Amino acid sequence: MSASSSKKIIYAALVGNSLIAVTKFIAASITGSSAMMSEGIHSLVDTGNQGLLLYGLKQAKKPASEEFPFGHGKEIYFWSFVVAILIFALGAGISLYEGIHHIFHPAEISNPMINYIVLGLAILFEGAAFLFALKEFKAAKGQLSYIEAVKQGKDPSMFVVLFEDGAAMLGLFVALLGIYLTQATGIAIFDGIASVVIGLILAATATWMAIETKSLLIGESAEPAIVEGIHEMVNQINGIERANEVLTMHMGPEYILVNVSADFSPDANSSDVKNSIASLDKQIKERFPRVKRIFVEAESREHFLISHEEEMKG
């Protein structure tokens, strides 16, 4: 997914969540609903998170420097991880607190119709944002399954917003059910239980987001198809006998760093090696535009085997 598509999704979610958060807080203050208060907190946290994602995308575009020779692409990974932490700590934490408090100290909900109206509007707005994010995600994932696309995806802003919107939709239906059961049965504890369930949904969402973002932050390799493609291209270059290793790492959603270890022909001189490397560099970047930097390590087959034996012994 392009950066412009990611920004469109985030801006749409930012505007929607800002309006919904204000409406939910007003409804919660009027009716005294714990579930509605949790939903307001949820929307407020989501609004802040989208602001952080936009900031991360902006920082990731900063050019390379002496201090950061490979650029700032990983900024988006860092801020996406921060978003996951905030959802867990603020969204889930406060919702669980609110729910447990209302379970032990249940309070009657007044004017439940206000809650129904607000939740109904929120479902429409959140549903529209979710469908928009889902459409963009489906276009980006291609033939991969949803789980595979998330695991192999290198742009966290793509699935972070989708996760947030999905969790928001679930939370809205849980809040709606909790308020309805409280009104229908007269048992105020259902409202608190709904708030706890919303908190658990947010905690699960944040945990999954943190796990997926952590691998990108540490240094995840490129997709297997890219690694295999580069490996095949190395073996087809004149002057190279075989590829020993192809190591890749994402320095950002649109920045792949490649390190190639290869055996060159024994009779190749320095000029031949230089031409082979230049040809390899050009072909890889033409086929895989996200590859920005390529380092080639020329070594003999014997040296490669010895170094790996020493590595295994170590």
N, C-alpha and C positions, 0 to 999 in steps of 0.2 A: 504493500500500500504506500502511496506517495505521501510526502509530508503534508501537502495541501489537503488530501483526503482526511488525514488524521486530524488536522486542525478544524476542518468542517464539522467532524463528529464531535470534537471537544467543545467547540463554540456552541453548537446546538444543545449539547447536554448542559453547558454552563448557564445559558440563558434560561432553559427550562427548569433546572434545579433551583436557581435563584428565586424565580417566581413561586415555584411550588413550596420552597422552604418557608417563605414569608406567609403564604396562605395556611400552611400546616400549623405554624406556631400561633397564628391568630385563632385558628379553630381549636387548638389544644388549650389556649388560655381561656376560651369561652366555655368549652365543654368539660375540661378537666380530665380528658382522656390520656392515659399513660401511653397507649399504643400510638396515638396521634402525636404526642410529644416525641416519642422515639422516631417516628417517621420524619418529623421536622428536623431532628438532629441528624438523621440519615441524609436528608437532602442538603442540609447545611454543610456537612462533611464532604459530600460529593461535589458541592460547588467549589469549596476550597481545593479539593483534589484536582479538579479540572484546571483551576488556576495554576497549580503546581506543574501539571503536565504541559501546559502552554509555556510556562517558564522554562521547563526542561527542554522542550523543542527549540526554544530561542537560544538557550545556552549551547545546545548541541551544534548549532550552526557556526559558532565562533571558530575562526581559522586556527590552524596549527601555529605553534610558537616554539621557541627554544625550550621552554619549560614543559610544553605539551606537544611534542613533535608529531603525534598522531591525531591531533585535534581534540575536540571535546565531545565527540559523539556519544560517549558513555554517560554524559549528563542525564540523558533521558532515561537511562536504566536506573541511575541513582534516585531520581525524583519519582520514578514509578515505584521503586521500593519504599520510598518515604510515604507515598500514597497508601500502599498496602498497610504500613505500620499505623498510619492515622485512622484508616478504616477500622482496624482491629482495636486500637487503643481508645479512640474517641467514639466512633460509631457503635461498635459492639459493646465497649465498656459501659458507656452511658446508658445504652438501651437495656443492658442487663441490670444495671443498677436501678433504673426507673421501674423495670418490670418486677424485680424482687421487692422493691419498696412498696409497690402497689399490691403485690400478693399478700404481704404481711399487714398492709394498711390500705385495704380496698376503699375506693371512693366512688360514689355514684356519678355516672356520666349524665350531664345535663345537655339538652338540645342535641341529641344524637344526629338529627337530620343534617346539621351543619357538617358533621364528620362525613356523612355519606356523600354530600355534595362535593366536599373538598377531595375526598378519596376518589370519587368518580372522575373528577376533572384531572386529578393527578395520574390516574390510570391511563387516561387518554393521552396526556402529554408525555408521560414516561413511555407509554406504548409506542408512540410515534418516534421518540428518540431511540428506543430499543430496536425497532424495525429498521430505522435508518442505519444504525451501527451494524446490525446483523446483515443488511444488504451489502454494505461495504466489506464486511468480514468475509462473506461468502464469495464476493468477487476476488478477494485477495488470496483466499485459501486454495482455489483451484479444485483439483481432484482429491485433495487431502480431506480426511474426516475432521470434524471440529476439534477433537482432542489432539490429533496429530498436528493440526494447524497451530494450535496454541503452543504445543511443545516445540515445534520447529520455527514458530514465528519469531522474528528478530526485532519487531517494532512493538514494544509493550503498550504504547498508547492505543494500539489497535484493539488488544483484548482487555486492557484495563477498563476502558469505557464500556465495552460490551458486558464485562462482568458486573460493573457497577449498575448498569441499567437493568440487567437480569435480576440482580439482587434487589433492586428497587421495586421491580414488578412483583416479585415474590413477597416482599415486605408489605406492599400495599394490600395485597389480597389477604395476608395474615392479619393485618390491622383491621381490614373490613370485616373479616370473620370474627375477630375478637370483640369488636364493638357490637356486632349483631348478636352474638351469643350473650353478651352482657345485658343488652336491651331485652332480648327474648326471654331470658331465664331470670333476670333480676340478680344474677350472681356477678358481682363486680370483679371477682378474681380473674375472670376470663380476659379482661382488659390487660391485666398485669401479665398473664401468661402469654398473650400475644406479643407484648413488648419483649419478653424473654426470648421467644422464638425468633423475633426480628434480630435480636442481638446475636443469636446463634448463627443465623443466616449470614450476617455481616462478618462474624468471626471466621466462618468456613470460607467465605469469599476472599477475605483478606489473606488467609493462610495460603490458599491456592495461588493467589496473585504473588505473594512473597516468594513462594517456591519457584515459580516460573521466572520471576524477575531476577532472583538471586543468581541463577546460572548465567544469565546474560551479563550481570554485573561482574561476576568473577572472570568470565572470558569464554563464552560458548563458541564452538566451531561453526563453520558455515554448514548449510544443508548437505546431506550425503551426496546428492546429485552433483553439487558444485565440486566437492572434494574429488569424487570419482571422475568428473569431467576434466579437472585439472591434471589428475594423475594420468589419464589417457593422453592428454595433449603433451605432457612432458615426454612420454615414451615415443611420441611421433616426431619429435624435433630432431633434425639432423645434427649429429655430433653428440647426442646423448644416448647412452646405451640402455639405461634403465632409471626409473624413478625409485628412490629408496623410501622417502617420506614426503608426504604433503600435509603440512600443518597449517590450519587456518584459525582465525579468531575474529569475531565481530568487534570492531572498535566503535560501532554505532549501527543503527538499522541499515544505513546505506554505505557502510565502510567495512570492507573485509581486508584483513591483513593476511598475506600468504607467505609461508616459508617452505621452500622446496629443497630437498636434498637429493642430488642425482649423481650418477656415475657418467662421466664424459669419456669419449673415445680416447684410448691411450695415446693415439697419434695426433690428437687435436692440440693445436698451439693456442696461445693466448688470444689471438685474433678470432680463431674458430669458436672458442668458448664465449667470447664477447658477442659474436654474431648469434650464436645459439640462444644465449640469454636474452638478447634484444628481441629475437623472433618470438621466444616463449612469452616474454612480457607483453608484447603487442597482441598476440593471439588470445591470451587469457583475458586481458582487459576488454578486448572486442567482444568476446563471447559472454563474459560475466562483468558487466559495467560496474557492479558494486565493489569489485576488487580494485582497490586504490593503490596499494603498495605490495610489491613482490620482492622477496629476498631469495636468492638462489645460492645454495651451498654446494660447491663442486668438490667431490671427494671420490676416492677410489672405493671399490667394492670391499676390499680388504679392511680399509680404515673404518668403513661403516659397520662391518661385522664385529670388529674388535671393540669399537666404542659401545655397541649394544651389549656385547658380552660383559664389559666392565660395568655397564649400567645395571644389568641383571644381577651381577655379583654384589653390587652396592646395595 
